[in-house]
Structures are given as structure tokens and as C-alpha cells.
Amino acid sequence: MHSRFIAILMASCAFCCAQQGDRKGHVMVDPIPASEIPPSPLLSLTDALKSFQLADGFVIEPIVEDSKMHMPVALSFDADNRAWVVEMTQYMIDLDGNGEELPTGKIKVFEDTTGDGKLNKVTLFLDKLVMPRAVAVTTDGVLFASSGKLQFIKRNGLKPVGEPEVIDASYAVGGNAEHQANGLLLARDNWYYSAKSDRRYRRINGKWVMQKTAFRGQWGIAQDDAGRLFHNSNSTLLVGDQYRPNLFRNISGYTPKHRISARAASNKVFPVRVTPGVNRAYQKGTLDKDGKLVNATAAAGMTIYRGENFPESFNGSGFVTEPAGNLLKVINIERGADNKVKGAFHYNGKDFLASTDEWFRPVNVYTAPDGSLWMIDMYFGLLQHKAYLTSYLRKQYASRNLDKPMPNNGRLYRIRYTKNPLNKAVKLSGKSVEELVPFLSHKNGTVRDTAQRLLVGQVQDPANLKAFTKAASSKLTGKYSKLHALWVYESTESISKNFLKHCLSSDDYELHAAALELAHLADGPIYETILAYQPKSQTALSAVYALGRLGSKEGYLRAQEVIAQFSEKVGLLAEVYVSGLGSNFKLSKDWGAPKHKNLVKQLGLADKALNKSEVVKNPVVPKADKARYEHGKKLYTGSAACMACHGMEGQGQGELFPPLAPSNWVSGDPKILAKVILHGLEGPIKVNGVSFNSAQAMPKFVQRTDLTDEDLASLMTYLRYMKGNKGGVVKADLVKNVRAETKGRTKNYTQKELMK
């Protein structure tokens, strides 16, 4: 009896010690002997600075006393250059990740009141928040995410007024802290965008509006000077959109299939210390022969540098944080004639900034109003969330006391180029329209963004709009000033036709593109100008969109001429023309039949999207299987983490992750789907006729000891009933049989193998 009790106790202990991130069949052997891993002591700010290896010519300096900041994850600049910082104080406070539900998160405001560049004053704006993860300051309030909800609270200076208004109750639901919406970037088009989300937000006539957008990224979101968005995933350093957001989404229910984004560069990183403290460092290829991380595994917040302190060669470059590698990477960005991003590492064989301090956890970075780069360092040991933490990593963390942080961990650094002065940041609050307009020409992109935001608020008053029109005619200089002015006008739904024509007469193709895409808002006739416009490769898309917005026979015929001229883009141009037609389009018979089969197809899809009576209804889940379906939905957004890569509605994520809804793989043979779910799938593959070749293979669920055959059957059932798929219940026996048939398999499947 005694021996049996001991055996049961030992088995129970083994179960308790196992982690959610453990995978069946994984042999978690330490890749580096403990004797070869340097210690990881907590360092003072002075000692932490000594641990940095920074690119020549730059200096890094703390701008906040570490006693004043705790677990920072994001910030937002207001019109007076104050930093509004989110503190996610309950993230992994111990190895078990306890207490995430406790309301201890805060939003603090940091400011420099002495002029020495240090943020000496701190004001508590909001407290008692649950896992806050995003913040955006508006003229009269603050947008923030807490308790999984997107909320807005009005403010009087640095004091909140009244109770928060819930803008989106499901903003950050499902998944876990690593896979929930964040970011809240106010983009050039006056909409707020988030990473890990397919929604955007805007306040129109005093009311918050939510719209669908493309699903983007995981943690952090940024924009370039033209307003194109950048994002990433944990293992993909940087992805850039080719076009402005929602250019292809002018018809509700019509979602074109062409990719709008591309990876900027490889995902290779160059740490300066050994990195065994990575979740699956025990797997071959994760670390190199020296014990250092090979490719990004925790890529986080990024910015496109748009300041004036760094050398010219850094303008428009992407800076990306990678806390698992304890580093900050810079990627030079270029664009081809198709606007597709083409990136290259600025430094070969090393990163812009790296540290020998394992506690250094850069998670977000920003172009500051003073022209420098501001970087948030959580200065925290337990980077990996409990949902994926392996027994291996738990042991690694504990062995170096990385679960024992200081009471106030978290740092904010400024990185500046020593040979150039910092910009003397100007306070923009309280300035009139006439005073704000020149700031649209400022060399600093963050300053220009703030000026645009303030002007958008002011020009809703007719008198201020008149003042803006007058000032814009004489006070705009520099490459991007007129682009900002166009979007200030856009907020009023009326743009001076003369200003539009002036923009179209410039030699800047990005300005041409914006003017064409907004030409439908002209306050007078501009019809002939659009018809006569001669596009280049960079502006063909925008020109066809503008022709679609005309909604006329002449625009229809001219669009087909442009499509023929740029025949290599026929599918893309057909989609953007249909989007330009919008929700009220009707093609008259006397216009003639479309000359391009792609256009015929897209017009048909748009017509079906608009005429809902013709849309095939989604299959109905049988009543007897509703519980299985709902359980699968919970797994999809929760512990199975499918939503992380494939989106809330299975729409996929550009060229990185293919769609699940609709998907010929999901609607097809359930046995093949079960094989993919159990053993993973690697590219290249074709989904709905579109090729995908992501560097990241689908993970193997056969290794998930926490998911039963019934769980996986429920997940598959949910997938098959997602919008656009054909339906079909999957039972646990099917999964069980496929599991038995494929027992012993260790490799991912390929399309070629599955299609035999």
C-alpha cells in the first residue's frame, strides 16, 4: 500500500510540474551546460548601460528614474511631448503567472519640467486597470485597453473626467497576453489601428465608429511617412503593407484575395550573449554553435524612424525590438515599382543595439518629438507567458533567479546620434489653425502626425476650415506636408479641387496616389482630370481606384485601358477598381462587357456581396453538435491559439499565414485536415488557388498533451463551419484513427505528400 501511494504521489507531482507549453515527444535537454551560462544579476541603471553594445556614433541614456516606472509596455505622446505610459504590472509576476486578473495596472504621464531632457515629473492618470496593453492620447481624452476592452475616457489636462466609455467590448478577448490586440496607432488616414486585430476605430461627429480592416501582426504597429502600416509576428521581424489601409475594402462583405503586405527581410538576429532562456532552445537550429539565438522568436514593438537626429541613411528604416535576444535591430526599407517592401540589415553580422544583460527586455520603440529614438525596456526576467512556458524554460528562469525582479522594474531610454543636435520639441496644444499648419512641414514625422491630429479636430468648424485652406495655400513646404493636408481635408469630406490638382501636378508619386484616392471628395468638378491622368507603375492602382469612384461609363472604359497597360497587375487592378465603385455601383448594359476575365470575376463577387439574397448561406451547425462547435470556437481563440496566426475570422494574415475561411483544405477531406492538425504543414502550399510559402510551419498538435481527440475534433468542426466553408461535423473517432495511423511520424506534412 505504501509503495503504491508513493507511486501515485510521484505521478501527481510529475503532472503538477509539467507546463502548458510542453510538447509530447520533445526531449528537453539543456543545449548549453549550466557551467557555461553566465549569471544574470539584476543591474543598476549605471551597470546596465555598461552592458550595451551600440552602433558607433550613438549614445543611449536613461530618461526616467527606474523607481518611477514598473512593467511598461507602450506609450503615446501628447501635444506637449509628454509620454503617457501603460504599465502592465501583473504580467508573469511569478513562474505560474498568477494574479493576471488583479486590477493593478496603471497609465502614468511622464514629462520634462526642467528642460534637461529627463522626464522628472510623473502623474498618475488611471489605476486599477486589468492587464492594460495600449494607450492613445486624443485632444480631449485617452483611448486605452484594459480588461480585454477598448475604452475611452475624457480628460481635463492630466485628470480623467467621468467614467470610461466602452468602444469595443471584445477588443482583446481570447488567446492570452501574448496574442491579444494592442498598438492603437493613429494612422495617416485618421483611423486607429491595432496589431493582432482586424478592426479599426475612429471618432466621427463625436461618436466612436468601428470598421473591419486587414488582420495585422502580433505586438506593435507602425507607419511610414506615406501612412502605410508595418507589423510583425513573434518569429517575423518586420512586415510592410504595400498600400494604404482599406483601399480594397470599400464594399462591405467584399474581401479581395491579393496580398497587401510582404516581409521586409530575413529574421536573423545577432545576440551578444548566450540565449538558453528561450522557450524551445533545446530544439535543433534554435541556437547556433555558440549558444546564441539564430532567428527572432519574440519580435515585439517597432517603429519606422521618421526623425531628424539620426543620419540621413536611417530615415524610413525599421527599428524592431527582440527581447528574447536582448537586442534592437534596424532594417533598411526600400520599395520597388509595385510599392512592395524590400529590406536589408543596416549592419552585417551585428545588431544596432544588443546587451549582455538577460534582464534587458526591449518591447517597444518610438520616434520621439525631439528626433531621437525612445525605447521601452520592461527590464524583466519572465518574458514567456505561462500559456506556452515549457518545463525546460521554467528551469532556466529559476536557475538564474529571473523570477525575482526588483520592486520597480522598467526603464525608458533615449538613443541619439551624437553628431546631430536634438530637436527642441515645441508644445502644440492651444495653437490656432494658422499656427499649426507650418508644423505639417516639420522634419519630424511624430510632430507632423500630432499637428494633423490637432488640425483634424479644429477644421470641423467652418471658420477654421476656411483658415486652414488659406494657410495651406502658402505655408506648406517639404515632401510630406501636402500629404498630411490632404488627410486633414479628408476629415471634412470635402477637398479643394484646386488643391487636388496642385497635388497631381507634383513630381511625388506618393502625393499623386493620395490625391487620386481622395479625388472623389473634391468640392468641384475634377472628372476630366481623373480621366486624363497618365499613371506610372507606382500610381496605376490609385488611378484605377479613382476611375472606379467616378462610377461612370467613361471611367469604366478608361479603367480597362489602364488595366491593359499594366497587364502584369490585372488581378490587383480589377480588385481595386471594384472597390472604388463602392457599395452603390451598378453597371449599365450599354457600358459593354468587361474585357478582362479577372474583372468579370471581381464584379460578380462584389455583386454577390451587395445582393445578400444571392449569397450562399453558411451551413447550419446541427443542434446535436452545437456544444462541440462552441467548444471548438473557444479552443480556436484560446488555448489552441489558431487565432494568433489565422485571425479572428480565419481570414489569414497576408503572405505569412493562409486563410482558414474559406479554405479548400478545411472544407475538403477531414482525414487530411486531421493529419495537418496533428502533424503540422509546411510550405509551399496552395490555398484557394493562391500560393503560400511562409518560413514558419504550422505547429504539430500531436505534441499537445493538453488537447484530447475530442478537443481536436471540436476544433476541426468549428473550422469547417466558419464563414465560407462547407460545414461538416468531425467526431473524436476520426482524430483517434488518424492519430493511430500516423503514430511515430516526426516531420511536418507537405502538400505534395498529402495530395498523393
N, C-alpha and C positions, 0 to 999 in steps of 0.2 A: 504493500500500500504506500509505504513511504517513498519507494523509488518511483512509483507511478506518479505520485504527487509532484516529485522533483521534476520529472519529465514534462508534466503539464505546465509547471511553473516556468521552466526554461523555454518551452514553446511559446507561452504567453509573452515572456519578456522579449523573445525574438520578434514577435509580431508587433509589440509596442515600439521597438527600436527601429523598425522599418519605416521608411519615409515615403511620402506620396510620390516622390519623383523616382523611386526605384523602379527598375525595369527587369522583368523576368528574363533570365539568361545572361544578364550583364554581370561580368566578373569585375568587381570594383577594386582593382589592385592599384595601390599608390604608384603613379608614374614617376615620382621623384622620391628617393629615400628621405625620411624625415630629417636626417642629419645634414642634408644638402639644401634644406629650405631655410632661408634666413628668418630671424624673428620678425615680428610685426608689432613693435611697440607703438603706443599712441604718441604722436609727436606734437609738440607745441607748434604754434604758427612759425616761430623762428626756425625750428628744426625742419618743419615741413617744407619751407622754402628751399632749404639746402638739398632736399630730396629730388627737386625738379631738374630735368634736363630739357631746356627750352631752346628753340631755334635762335641762331645768332642774331643779335641786333634787337632782341626783345627783352622785356623785363616783366616779371609777374609780381604783383603786390596785393596784399590783403586790403580790403576797403571796409570791412566790418569786423569788429571785435568778436571772436568766436563765442564769447559768453552771451552775446545778444541774439544768436541765431541757433535754431535747433531743427534739424532734418528738413532743410529747404529743398524744394523740388522744382519750382518755377517762379518767374517774376513777370511783372508788367510795369512799363514806365508810364508815368502820368505826364501831363503837360508841363509840369515844373521839374521834370527829371528825377522825381522821387521813385524809388523802387518798391513796388508792392509785392511782397514775397509770401508764397504759400509754404507753410510748414506742415508736412505730413508726419506728425510726431509718433504715430502708432505703427509705422511700418516695421515689421520684424523686430519688435523690441526684445525678443529672445529667440532661441533656436526653434521654438514651437510656434512662433508667430501669434502669440496670444494678444488679446486686447484690441484687435483691429476695430471693433465696434465702439470703442470708447471715444467720447467727444472731447478730444484734447488738441485737435488741430487748430491752427491759427493763420490769420492773414495779418502781417505786420508791414508797416510803412517805414522805410529807411531813407534818410535824407542827410545831405551835407549842409550844415548851417554855418560852417566856418570858412568854407571856400578852399580847404586844403585837399579836397578830393576824397576824403574819408567820410563814410556815412556814419556820423557820430550820434545822430538822434534817431530813436526808434519809437514808433507809436503803434500800439495795438489797435487794429481796426475791428477785427472779428475774432472771436474764440468759440470754443465749444463746437468745433466742426469735426465731422467724422471722415477721416481719410481724404481731406481736401487735396485736389490734384491739378487745379488750373485756376487762373485768375486773369481778368482783363479789365482794365480801368476805362470807364467812359467819362464823359464830361460831368454827368450828374450821378454816377453810381459805379457799381462794381459787379461784373459777371464773375461767378465762381462756381466750382463743382465741389459738392460735399454730400455725403450720404448717397452717392450714386446719382444725384440730381443736379441739373444745371439750374442755377438760381441767380436772381438779380436783386440787388438791394440798393436803394437810393442812398446818397450821402450828402452831407454838408461839410465840405472840406475833408477832414480826416475822421469824421464821425458818421457812423451809419444812421440812417433815418428810417424808422418803421421796421416792418418785418420783411424778410426776403420773399420775392415772388418766384414761384417755381416756373421755369421756362420749359424744361423738358424733364419729366419725372423719370425717364428711362435713359438719361444721358450716358451713364456709366454703370449699367447693370450687367449681370452675367460675368463669367470669367473670374479673374482675380485682379489684384492690384497691378500686375504687370500687363494685363490685357483689358484695360478699360479706357474709355475716351479721355483725352487730355489735350492741352495745347491752347485753344481759344485764341487763334491768330486772327486779327482783323486784317483781311487781305485788301489788295488794291481795289477790288470790286465792291467794297463796303459791307461784305459779309464776314462773319466769324466762322472759321474752320477749325476742326479738331483732328488730331491723329486718332487712330483706332475708331473711326466713326464714318458714317455715310450721311451725316446731317450737317446743315449749315444754318446760321441764325442771323437775324437782322431786325433792328427795330425800325418799323415803318409807321409813321403817324402816331408815335407813342406806344405802339403795341409790338411785342416780340413775335416774329414770324419764323417758322422752321420749314426748311425745304430739304429734299433729297439731294445728295451730291455723290460723287465717286467715293468709294471706301479707300481711305489712305492711312498707311503707316501703323505704327505701334506706340512710340513715345517721342513726342516732339514734332513740330511742324514749322516750316519757314517759307519765305517767299523771296524771289529775286526782285530786281528793280522794275521789271515788267509786270510783276504780280503773278508769275507762275509759281506754283506750290512745290515744295520739296518735303520729303518724308522718308521714313525708313522702317525696317523691322530689326529685331534684335541681332539677326545674322546678316543683314544687308545694310551697309553703312549709309548709303545715300541714293535716293530715287528722285528723279525730277520729272514734273509734268511737262508736256510739250506745248500745251495751250492753256489759256486762262480757264479757271474753273467753270463748269456747267455750260460751256459753249455748245455742247452736244445734247443738252438736256432741256430744250425749250418746249418739249411736248411731254406732258405727264404720261408715264407708262411706256414711253419710247426710250429705250436704252441701247444706243449703238454699241457694237461689239469691238470696234477698233481700239487698240491700246492707246492710252493717253499719256503714259509715263514710261520711263526707262531707267535702268540702273546706271549710276554715274561712273563707277569704277569698280575694281575688284574689292574684296572685303578683307584684304590682308592688313594686319596690324603689326607693330614693332615695339612690344613692351621692353622695358629696360630692367625688369626683374623677372624671376621665375614666377609662373602663374598657376600653381597647382590648385588654387582656390577657385576653380571654375567647375561648374556642376558636373560635367562629364569629361573632365580632364583625363580620366582613366581610359577613354576611348582612343584608339589609334588615330593619329592625324590631328587631334585637337591641339596638342602641344608639339613643338619641334624638338629636335635632339637636345637642345639646351633647356628644355622645360618651359618654354615660353609660348603663349597663345599664338596660333598661326593666323586664324581668321576671327573677325568680330563675332562675339556671341552675346553681347549685351549693349549693342549700339543704342544710344539714347538721344537726348535733345541735340538739335543742330541749329545753325544759323547760316545764312548767306551773308558774307561780310559786305557791308554797304556803308562803311565809314570812310574817314579821311586821314586817320593816323597811320595806318599800315602803308607799306609801299604799294605803288600802283598795281603791281603784279598780283596782289591779293584781292583786288576788287572783284566781287562776284564769285569768290571761291567759297566752297562749303566747309565749314568747321563742324566736326561731328565728335561728340563725346563717346568714350567707350570705357565705362567704369570697371568692367572685369579685367581689362588690360591696363587700367590705371593711366589712361592717356587721352589726348586730344589730337585728332587727325585733321589735316587740311587737304582738300581735294580741289584742284583747279577745274573750273567748269567752262566748257565751250559749247556752242550749238551749231549744228550743221544747217543746211538749207531747209531741212524739214523741221527745224526747231528742236530736234532730238538732242538730249544732253550727251556730251562726250567729256568724260572726266579723266584726270590723271593725277597721281600723287604729286604734291608740290616738292616733296623730299623723297629721294630714293633710299630705301633701307632704314628709314627712321621716321618718327612722327614729330609733329610740330611741338608737342609737349608730352613728356612722359615722366613718371615718378617711380622711385624705388620704394615708396610708402604704400603698403597694401590697403591702408585705410583711405587713401585718396580715391574718391568716387565722383568724378565729374558727371553730372546728369543733365545739365542744360547750359546753353551758351547764347549770348546775345550781342548784337552790335549796339553799343551804348551811345547815348546822345553826345558824349564827349569824343566819339570817334574810336575809342578803344574797344576791346572785347571783354565782356563781363562773363565770368564762368561760375556756375553754382557747383560747389563740392559738398555732397552730403556728409563727407568725412565719417564713414560708417562701415562697419565690417560685414554685416549680413546682407549682401546685395541680392541674393537669390530668395525669391518668395517661397513660402512653405509649400505651395501647391506643386512645385517642381523640385524642391530640395531633395537631394539624394542622401543616403546614409554616408556615402563617401564624402560629400561636401560638408555635411554636419560634422564629421570627424575632423576635417580640415579646419573648419571655422573654430571649433572648440580647442584644437591643439595649439592655436596661436592666439587664443583669447579674443578672437574677433567678435565674440558675442558680448563683450564687456566694454561698451563705449563710454566716453566721458559724458557728464550730465548735459552739456550743451554742445553737441557735435553739429557741425555745419559751418561752411565758410563761403565767402563771396570774394572772388579775386578779380582784379583788373589786369589785363595783359595789354601792353602798349609797346609801340616801336620807339626806341629811344631817340632816334634822329629827327623825329617829327613831333611838333607840339600837339597837345590835346586840344580839342575844340572847347572853347568857353561856352558851355551849354547855356542857352537862353531860355528863360521861362516864357512859355507861350500862353498861359492862361490869362484871360482878361483882355487879350489883344483884339482889335477890331478886324473886320474883313480886310481892309486896306493894309493893315499891319501884318496880317497872316500870309497874304498872297506871296510876298517875296520868299517866304520860307519853303514854298513848293519848289524853289530853285536851289535849296540848300544842298551842299555836297554830301550831307549825312542822310542816309535813307530813313533812319528812325525818326529824325527830325521832320523830314518831309511827310512821313506817314502820320505823325502827330498833327501837323498843320492841316493835312487833308481831313483827318477826323474832326478837328475843330471847325473847319470851314463847312463840312457837310452839315454839322449841327446848325450853323448860322444862316446858310443860304436858303433854308426853308422859309425864311422871312423874305417877302418880295423885295423890300428895300435893300436888304443885304445881298440878294441875288443880283440886283442891279449894280450895286457897288462892286461885287465880285467880277461881273462881266467887264466893267470899266477897268478895273485893276489888272485883270488877266490879259487885256489887250496890250499892256505896256510894261508890266512888271515881271514877266516870265522869261527866264533865261535858263540855259543848261539843258542837258539831254532829256531829263525825265519830268521837268516842270509841267509841260503841256499834257503829259500822260496823266499826272495827278489831277490837273484841272478838268480833263475830260470826265473823270470819275466823280469829281465834285459836282459837275453839271448833271451827271447821271442820276444823282440822288434827288434831283428836282424833276426828273423825267422830261427834261427839255434842254437841248443843247443848241447854242447859236450855230446856225448853218454856216455862217462866215468863219467861225472858229473851226468847225469841222473841215471846211475846205482848206483853211490855212494849214491844218494838221496834215491833210492829204497832199499838200504841196511840198512838204518837207522831204528830206532825204533819209529819214529814220523809218525803217520798215516796222519797228515795234509801235511807233506812233501811228503809222498807216493802219496797222492791224486793229488797234484800239478804236480809231476813228471809224473804220469800216463796220466794226462790230456794234458800234453805238450810233451809227448814222440814222437808224430808224427813229431816234429821239430828236432829230433836227427840228428846229422851230419854224422851218420854211422849206420850200421845195429843194430837194437835193437829188431827185430822181435821176436826172440826166448825168450828174456827176458819178453816181454809182454805176450806171450802165456803161459809161465811157472809161471807167477805171481799167488800167492795164496792169494786172498783177504780176509780181515776181513770184518765184517759188515760195519765199517766206510769207507772202501775203495772199496766196491763192485761196487758202482755206477761209480767211476772213472775208475776201471778196465774194466768194460763193455764198457764205452765210448772209452777207449784206444783200445779195441778189435774192436770196430766199425771203428775207424780211420785206422786200418790195411787194411780194405776193401778186405779181403781175405776169402776163404772158411774156412781155419783153424781158423781165428778169429771169423767167424760166428758160427762155431761149438763150439768153446771154450766159446763164449758168452752165448750160450744156456745152457751150463753146469753150468756157474756161476748163470744164472737166475734161474735154477732149484735148485741150492744150497741155494739161498736166495729167496725162492718162495713167502715169505710174501711181497716182494718188486717187484713182477713180472711186474706190470704195469709201475712202475717208471723205472725199468731197461730196459724194452722194449723201452720206450721213449728215454732214454739216448743212447742206442745202435744205434737207428735210427739217432739221432742227430750226433753221432760220425761218421756214414757213410758219412755224408755230402752231398753236392749237386751233387756229381759225382757218387753216388753209383749205382751199377747195380748188382742184384743178378742173378747168373747163375743157370740154372736148375739143374746142377749136384751137387749143394750145398745141395739139399734136401729141403723139405717143413719145415717151422718153426714148432717147437714143442709146442709153446705156442700161444694160440689164441690172447693174447694181442699183441704179436709181429706181428702176421699176420695183425691185425688191424692197428698198427702203421706204418708198412711198406706200407700198402695201402694208408694211409693218406699222408705219405711222397711222395709217387709216384705221387699222385694227385697234391700235392703242386708243384712238379717239372715239371710235364707234364700239363702245363696250359690249353692245349686243352681239357683235361678231367675234369677240374674244372667247376662245375656248376656256371654259371654266376649269379651275383646278379640280382634280379628283377629290371626292369627299372621303375622309377617313371613316371607315366603318365604326359604328358605335362600340362594338366589342373591342376595338383596338385603340380607342381614344386615349386610354391610360398609357398604353405603350408609346403612342405618338407624343404625348405630353412629357413623358419621361425622357424620350429621345431629344426633345426640344431643350429640356433642362440640361442634359448632358452636352448638347451642342454649344450652348452659351456658357456652360460651367466647366466641369472637371475634364471633359474631353477636349475642350479648348479649340474646337474646329473654327469657331467664330474668329479666333485670333488671326487666322490666315485668310479665311474664305468670306469673311464679312457676316454681318447680322442676318442678311437675307440670302447668303450663299452666292453673292454676286461676284466673288473673287476680288483680286487686287492687282489690276494691271497685268503686266507680264510676269509678275512674281508668282501669283497663285491663281490657278484656273477657277472658273465658276463651278459651283455645285448645283445651281438652279438658274436656268435649266442646264442639264448636263446629260449627254448621251451615255456617259459612264454610270451615272446614278440611276437613270431610267432603264438601263439595259439589264443584262443577266445579273441577278442578285448574287450568284456564286462568285462572279468576277468582282463585284463590289466588295463582297466579304473578303476575298483574297487581298484586295487593295487595303481595306480597313485593317486587316490582321498583320500584313507583312509590308505595307508601305508601297510606294510607287515612285520611280524616278524618271526624269525626262530623258529624251524628248517625248512628248505625247501630244495628241491632238484631241481637243475638246470642242465639240460642235463645229468641227472643221478648222479650228484655229490652233496653231502650233504653240506649245509652251515648252520651255527648256530651262526652268529655274534651277539655280545651283543648289537649292535646298530641296531634298527629297521629302516626301510625305513620311511622317514617323510611323513606326510599327506598333499597332495597338496590341499585338500578341504579347508584348512585353509588359503591358499594363495589368498587373495582378489585381488592381482595384476595380477593374471592369469585367463583369461576367459576360457570358454568352447572351444572356437576356438583355444586359445593358447595350451591347453592341447591336443586337437585333432591333432594339428600340431606337437607337441612333440611326441605323440604316432606314428604318421605317419613316422616321422624321425627314431624313434627306429625300426620300422618294416621294414624299408628299409636299415638298417645298414648291413654291410658285414656279410653274413652267415644266415641272417633271410630271411623269405619267402616273405616279402613285404605285402602290403595291406593298402589302404588309410583309415584313420579314419575321420569321419565327426563330426562336433560340436554337432549335434543332439544326437549321441550316448553318448557322455560325459554328455550332458544335461539330458538324460533319466536315465543314471546310477546315476547321482547326485541326481535326484528326488527319485529314488527307494531306495537309501541308506541314505536319509535325516535323520538326528538325530543320526547317528552312531558316536560313540566316540572312539571305540577301533580299533587297527590295525587288519587287517585280518591275518589269519594263513593259511598255505597250506591246512590243514585238512578241514577247513571251506570252502575254495574256490573250493576244489576238490569234494565236495559232489554232 
